[in-house]
Amino acid sequence: MSDASQEPQASALIAPAGRLDASAVPALARKLSAALEAGFRHLTVDLSQVTYISSSVLRCLFLAHRQADQQESYLKLVPVHPGLMDTFELCGFDRILHCSPPSLPSVV
């Protein structure tokens, strides 16, 4: 008989907002780690309300990405607005982390 409480969960969403600097790292790291330790296979970090991201937060996201890979889970960052995408591209994290730019509005 299978214990349903031990089966991996499908997905989780974390949605920080505002300026993410060094002071935001402990809370963000706890949330990311808790979601991965809870067995979520797909973890999405919604950055649509984030206006600034510091290098310490980039490191936190990278470590969470590495933890997810080790657990055969998937960490995705969406939507990353152009200003944040510039930061990810500048440091090469767009090639390491799974980042999705926001979709463009349809023109009719």
Backbone hydrogen bonds in HBPLUS format (Angstrom, degrees):
<---DONOR---> <-ACCEPTOR-->    atom                        ^
c    i                          cat <-CA-CA->   ^        H-A-AA   ^      H-
h    n   atom  resd res      DA  || num        DHA   H-A  angle D-A-AA Bond
n    s   type  num  typ     dist DA aas  dist angle  dist       angle   num
A0006-GLN N   A0003-ASP O   3.02 MM   3  5.72 161.6  2.06 120.8 126.5     1
A0007-GLU N   A0004-ALA O   3.28 MM   3  5.33 155.6  2.35 102.3 109.3     2
A0009-GLN N   A0039-GLY O   3.17 MM  30  5.70 129.2  2.44 102.8 116.5     3
A0041-ARG N   A0009-GLN O   3.13 MM  32  6.30 154.6  2.20 147.2 149.9     4
A0042-HIS N   A0010-ALA O   3.15 MM  32  6.26 135.5  2.36 138.6 151.2     5
A0012-ALA N   A0042-HIS O   2.91 MM  30  6.46 144.8  2.03 157.7 167.0     6
A0044-THR N   A0012-ALA O   2.93 MM  32  6.24 170.7  1.94 159.3 161.7     7
A0014-ILE N   A0044-THR O   2.87 MM  30  6.29 158.6  1.91 161.9 168.7     8
A0046-ASP N   A0014-ILE O   2.79 MM  32  6.16 150.7  1.88 154.2 163.2     9
A0018-GLY N   A0049-GLN O   2.80 MM  31  6.07 159.2  1.84 142.6 136.5    10
A0051-THR N   A0018-GLY O   2.92 MM  33  5.29 155.3  1.98 116.3 124.3    11
A0020-LEU N   A0052-TYR O   2.80 MM  32  5.74 169.7  1.81 141.2 143.6    12
A0054-SER N   A0020-LEU O   2.88 MM  34  6.25 142.9  2.01 166.0 173.7    13
A0024-ALA N   A0021-ASP O   2.87 MM   3  5.51 154.3  1.93 121.8 129.7    14
A0025-VAL N   A0022-ALA O   3.27 MM   3  5.37 151.7  2.35 102.5 110.4    15
A0028-LEU N   A0024-ALA O   3.08 MM   4  6.17 167.6  2.10 160.1 163.9    16
A0029-ALA N   A0025-VAL O   2.76 MM   4  5.75 169.6  1.77 164.3 167.2    17
A0030-ARG N   A0026-PRO O   3.01 MM   4  6.15 156.2  2.07 143.7 150.1    18
A0031-LYS N   A0027-ALA O   3.03 MM   4  6.28 160.8  2.07 149.4 154.1    19
A0032-LEU N   A0028-LEU O   2.93 MM   4  6.15 168.3  1.94 158.0 160.9    20
A0033-SER N   A0029-ALA O   2.91 MM   4  5.94 167.4  1.92 149.8 154.0    21
A0034-ALA N   A0030-ARG O   2.83 MM   4  5.87 160.8  1.87 147.1 153.3    22
A0035-ALA N   A0031-LYS O   3.03 MM   4  6.16 159.1  2.07 146.2 151.4    23
A0036-LEU N   A0032-LEU O   3.07 MM   4  6.31 161.2  2.11 149.7 154.7    24
A0037-GLU N   A0033-SER O   2.79 MM   4  5.95 162.2  1.82 154.8 160.4    25
A0038-ALA N   A0034-ALA O   2.89 MM   4  5.96 135.0  2.10 138.6 150.2    26
A0040-PHE N   A0035-ALA O   3.31 MM   5  5.96 162.0  2.34 164.1 159.5    27
A0039-GLY N   A0036-LEU O   3.05 MM   3  5.30 156.1  2.11 105.1 112.5    28
A0074-TYR N   A0041-ARG O   2.77 MM  33  6.10 147.4  1.87 145.9 156.7    29
A0043-LEU N   A0074-TYR O   2.73 MM  31  6.03 173.1  1.74 170.1 172.5    30
A0076-LYS N   A0043-LEU O   2.86 MM  33  6.31 157.5  1.91 160.4 167.2    31
A0045-VAL N   A0076-LYS O   2.79 MM  31  6.17 163.2  1.82 163.7 169.5    32
A0078-VAL N   A0045-VAL O   2.92 MM  33  6.18 158.4  1.96 144.5 151.4    33
A0047-LEU N   A0078-VAL O   2.69 MM  31  5.78 138.4  1.86 126.3 138.1    34
A0050-VAL N   A0047-LEU O   3.09 MM   3  5.17 167.5  2.11 111.9 114.9    35
A0057-VAL N   A0054-SER O   3.10 MM   3  5.31 128.1  2.38 100.3 113.2    36
A0058-LEU N   A0054-SER O   3.02 MM   4  6.42 153.5  2.09 147.9 156.1    37
A0059-ARG N   A0055-SER O   2.95 MM   4  6.19 154.3  2.01 144.8 151.1    38
A0060-CYS N   A0056-SER O   3.08 MM   4  6.28 152.7  2.16 135.0 142.2    39
A0061-LEU N   A0057-VAL O   2.88 MM   4  6.19 158.8  1.93 153.7 158.3    40
A0062-PHE N   A0058-LEU O   2.87 MM   4  6.11 153.9  1.94 147.5 155.3    41
A0063-LEU N   A0059-ARG O   2.87 MM   4  6.13 161.0  1.91 155.1 159.4    42
A0064-ALA N   A0060-CYS O   3.00 MM   4  6.23 153.8  2.07 145.0 152.3    43
A0065-HIS N   A0061-LEU O   2.87 MM   4  6.07 150.5  1.96 143.4 152.0    44
A0066-ARG N   A0062-PHE O   2.90 MM   4  6.20 155.7  1.96 149.7 156.1    45
A0067-GLN N   A0063-LEU O   2.90 MM   4  6.15 156.0  1.96 145.0 151.6    46
A0068-ALA N   A0064-ALA O   2.84 MM   4  6.05 157.0  1.89 147.4 153.9    47
A0069-ASP N   A0065-HIS O   2.94 MM   4  6.21 159.2  1.98 149.7 155.0    48
A0070-GLN N   A0066-ARG O   3.02 MM   4  6.27 157.9  2.07 148.3 153.9    49
A0071-GLN N   A0067-GLN O   3.11 MM   4  6.36 137.7  2.30 141.6 152.6    50
A0071-GLN N   A0068-ALA O   3.10 MM   3  5.12 129.3  2.37  96.7 110.3    51
A0073-SER N   A0068-ALA O   2.69 MM   5  4.64 171.7  1.70 148.8 146.1    52
A0072-GLU N   A0069-ASP O   3.03 MM   3  4.89 161.5  2.06 105.1 109.5    53
A0077-LEU N   A0098-HIS O   2.76 MM  21  6.01 173.5  1.76 173.3 174.6    54
A0100-SER N   A0077-LEU O   2.95 MM  23  6.29 145.6  2.07 163.9 174.7    55
A0080-VAL N   A0100-SER O   2.77 MM  20  5.83 167.7  1.79 150.4 154.3    56
A0084-LEU N   A0081-HIS O   2.97 MM   3  5.55 120.5  2.33 118.2 132.0    57
A0085-MET N   A0081-HIS O   2.89 MM   4  6.08 159.4  1.93 154.3 160.3    58
A0086-ASP N   A0082-PRO O   2.96 MM   4  6.17 149.7  2.06 147.7 154.0    59
A0087-THR N   A0084-LEU O   2.98 MM   3  5.08 116.9  2.39  97.9 113.2    60
A0088-PHE N   A0084-LEU O   2.97 MM   4  6.37 160.1  2.01 155.3 160.5    61
A0089-GLU N   A0085-MET O   2.78 MM   4  5.97 161.3  1.82 155.3 160.5    62
A0090-LEU N   A0086-ASP O   2.84 MM   4  5.92 157.2  1.89 147.0 153.5    63
A0091-CYS N   A0087-THR O   3.25 MM   4  6.47 156.2  2.31 148.9 153.0    64
A0093-PHE N   A0088-PHE O   2.80 MM   5  4.87 120.2  2.16 155.2 156.2    65
A0094-ASP N   A0088-PHE O   3.25 MM   6  5.15 142.5  2.40 113.5 110.0    66
A0092-GLY N   A0089-GLU O   3.11 MM   3  4.89 151.0  2.20  96.8 105.7    67
A0095-ARG N   A0092-GLY O   3.17 MM   3  5.73 157.8  2.23 111.7 117.9    68
A0096-ILE N   A0093-PHE O   3.04 MM   3  4.88 145.6  2.17  96.3 106.8    69
A0097-LEU N   A0093-PHE O   2.74 MM   4  5.61 163.2  1.77 155.9 160.2    70
